[in-house]
Amino acid sequence: MSTWTESRPVRSAGVLVLLVAAVAAAALIGVLGVDGTAERYQQLQQPSWAPPSWLFGPVWTVLYAMIAVSGWLVWRRVGWSRALVPYAVQLLLNAAWTPLFFGAGAIGPALVEIVLLWATIAWTVLTFARVRRSAAALLVPYWAWTTFATALNASIWWLNR
């Protein structure tokens, strides 16, 4: 099924770049906005199943690429529509977690925030599934990782209260 957005390759590439930039901005808020996250992570009491801090960078790099492509696939099908609202909301919530958890040291409020992020990813997956199943499928690893991160956040909150 071809749509008007798929028939304009230059515009389509431009939107992909825009979405990559938006996802990169969400990532960079945490990376550049908060110093010493690896050190802070090491200082916290953690469950035995907590991953090493070096693992987060590679995992998030792959997930962010998938998030950008997912949004682009939906845009190609329906353009700038309401289908992208949950996508934008989850990006904002994603950007807020690192400054809250590491920057403010607010582990409890970060737990509440990541639960909201998890629910918003679910909303995005369900919305995207109605538009383009492959776009929804690209978000499933992100949703799974956020499920793990929510459990980790809850455990760290419990161990450090």
C-alpha positions in Angstrom: 0.0 0.0 0.0 1.6 3.2 -1.1 0.6 6.5 0.4 1.4 10.1 -0.6 4.2 10.2 2.0 5.9 7.1 0.5 5.8 8.6 -2.9 8.1 11.6 -2.0 11.5 10.1 -1.2 13.2 13.4 -0.4 10.5 14.5 2.0 10.5 11.0 3.5 14.2 11.1 4.1 13.9 14.5 5.7 11.3 13.2 8.1 13.5 10.2 9.0 16.3 12.7 9.8 13.9 14.7 11.9 12.7 11.7 13.8 16.3 10.5 14.4 17.1 14.0 15.7 14.1 14.0 18.0 15.0 10.5 19.4 18.7 11.6 19.7 17.6 14.7 21.6 15.6 12.6 24.1 18.7 10.4 24.6 21.1 13.4 24.8 19.1 15.0 27.6 20.1 12.1 29.8 23.6 11.7 28.5 24.6 15.4 28.4 22.3 16.8 31.0 23.4 14.6 33.9 27.1 14.0 34.8 28.4 10.9 36.5 25.5 8.5 35.8 27.8 5.4 35.7 29.4 6.4 39.0 26.1 7.1 40.7 24.7 3.7 39.4 27.7 1.9 41.0 27.2 3.7 44.3 23.6 2.5 44.6 22.6 -0.8 46.3 21.5 -3.0 43.5 19.9 -6.4 43.1 22.2 -9.3 42.1 20.6 -9.3 38.6 21.4 -5.7 37.8 23.4 -5.3 34.6 26.8 -3.5 34.5 26.6 0.2 33.6 28.5 -0.3 30.3 25.6 -2.4 28.9 23.1 0.5 28.9 24.8 2.5 26.2 24.8 -0.2 23.5 21.3 -1.4 24.4 19.8 2.1 24.2 21.7 2.9 21.0 19.9 0.0 19.3 16.6 0.8 20.9 16.7 4.5 20.0 17.4 3.5 16.3 14.4 1.2 16.4 12.2 3.9 18.0 13.1 6.4 15.2 12.4 4.0 12.4 9.2 2.9 14.0 7.9 6.5 14.1 9.0 7.0 10.5 7.2 4.0 9.3 4.0 5.2 10.9 4.5 8.7 9.5 5.0 7.2 6.0 1.6 5.5 6.3 -0.5 8.3 7.8 1.6 11.5 7.9 1.6 13.8 10.8 -1.5 12.5 12.5 -2.9 11.6 16.0 -1.2 8.2 15.6 2.1 10.0 16.5 0.8 11.6 19.7 1.6 8.6 22.0 5.0 8.4 20.3 5.8 12.0 21.2 4.6 11.5 24.8 6.7 8.5 25.3 9.8 10.4 23.9 9.2 13.2 26.5 8.8 10.7 29.3 11.9 8.8 28.1 13.9 12.0 28.2 12.7 12.9 31.7 13.7 9.6 33.4 17.5 10.0 33.6 17.5 13.6 35.0 14.9 12.5 37.5 16.6 9.3 38.6 20.3 10.4 38.4 20.2 14.2 38.2 17.7 14.7 41.1 18.4 11.4 42.8 14.6 11.0 43.0 14.5 7.2 42.7 10.8 6.9 44.0 9.4 9.6 41.7 11.5 8.1 38.8 9.8 4.8 39.5 6.4 6.5 39.1 7.6 8.2 36.0 8.9 4.9 34.4 5.6 3.2 35.1 4.0 6.1 33.1 6.6 5.6 30.4 5.8 1.9 30.3 2.1 2.5 29.9 2.7 5.1 27.2 4.9 2.7 25.3 2.0 0.2 25.5 -0.3 3.0 24.1 2.2 3.6 21.3 2.5 0.0 20.4 -1.3 -0.5 20.3 -1.7 2.7 18.3 1.0 1.8 15.8 -0.3 -1.8 15.4 -3.5 -0.3 13.9 -1.4 1.7 11.4 1.6 -0.5 10.6 2.4 -3.8 12.4 6.1 -3.6 11.6 6.3 -0.2 13.4 4.6 -1.7 16.5 7.0 -4.7 16.4 10.0 -2.4 16.4 8.8 -1.0 19.7 8.4 -4.4 21.4 12.1 -4.7 22.5 11.9 -1.1 23.8 8.8 -2.0 25.8 10.5 -5.2 27.1 13.7 -3.3 28.1 11.5 -0.7 29.9 9.7 -3.5 31.7 13.2 -4.7 32.9 14.2 -1.2 33.7 11.0 -0.7 35.7 11.8 -3.8 37.8 15.4 -2.6 38.3 14.2 0.9 39.3 11.8 -0.7 41.8 14.5 -2.9 43.2 16.9 -0.1 43.6 14.3 2.1 45.2 13.6 -0.7 47.7 17.2 -1.4 48.5 18.1 2.3 48.9 15.1 3.7 50.7 
